[in-house]
Amino acid sequence: MMKNNIKAALVMLATFLYTGLVFAAEGGSSDPYASLAAGLGIGIAAFGGALGQGRAAAAALEGIARNPSAAGKLFVPMIIGLALIESLVIYAFLVTFVKIKTG
């Protein structure tokens, strides 16, 4: 269990550092910290979205496993929930690019 927590922490740290470097290399803003903040923001949004989608899918699959006849009733709300979670991540991505381009 401890190894999984360490792996998750390292993946999260790598995501934050990598996105910050990618946005910093673009150099669209005059503020040197705007790129770092944008990279951290999209990293957090992607990480949170992935956690939310994983929990939603796990809950739906657990519900289907407990009651297989409910699969049809769970599928559409699960897809709508996943789409809404993904739209929030895309929104954060767009806000990040707008912030970088406008400075």
Secondary structure, DSSP 8 states (H G I E B T S, - for coil): -HHHHHHHHHHHHHHHHHHHHHHHHH---S-HHHHHHHHHHHHHHHHHHHHHHHHHHHHHHHHHHH-GGGHHHHHHHHHHHHHHHHHHHHHHHHHHHHHHHH-
